[in-house]
């Protein structure tokens, strides 16, 4: 152990640490680029299945969830502009949620949540964890699992953005409540197409999850080296 500490303090040790950190950063960046490419494949998969389909109101596929957290314990999540639901305590530098969360809304895996006043800038996402809670101001909705992946891609499309723009109201802050959201038109594939789509999408999602898990481990390892070096 003492030998390792001396090695880090030496010039050779410094160079060795820089090389290790550089390799970790390179691997993390490569994984991030792979994730971007996989997401592009997901988008193309959606484009292929949604082309020339009849449209229905999205309200025919979803149901609003108003379940309160009450006295249960859960992590608080927020939707960020990139279209992800992130754990607040891990993402933000300060605590932004109330300590008293009994009014927070429950959200479960494959549910969706959005901020009515920020949906026009991308604040809508599918929940990828098992259980959590979001601010009372959020709209939370669920759907049959067979539509989850499909809707998850739809909300990233230009068509969805146009629908939001057309239905948003308010001169200062555009807002889309649930009664307005359910009127959004979405192209609907048939059951057979959805089964094939979901199978292919699930494989791509598994690849993304694997890369994210690997990057989490690499970042932890990087932090261990930095902590060891800087104390």
Secondary structure, 3 states (H helix, E strand, C coil): CHHHHHHHHCHHHHHHHHHHHHHHHHHHHHHHHHHHHHHHHHHHHHHHHHCCCCEEEHHHCEEEECCECCCCCCCEEEEECCCEEEEHHHHCCCCCCCCCCCCCEEEECCCEEEECCCHHHCCEEECCCCEEEECCCEEEEEECHHHHHHHHHHCCCHHHHHHHHHHCECCCCCECCHHHHCCCEEECCCHHHHHHHHHHHHHHHHHHHHHHHHHHHHHHHHHHHHHHHHC
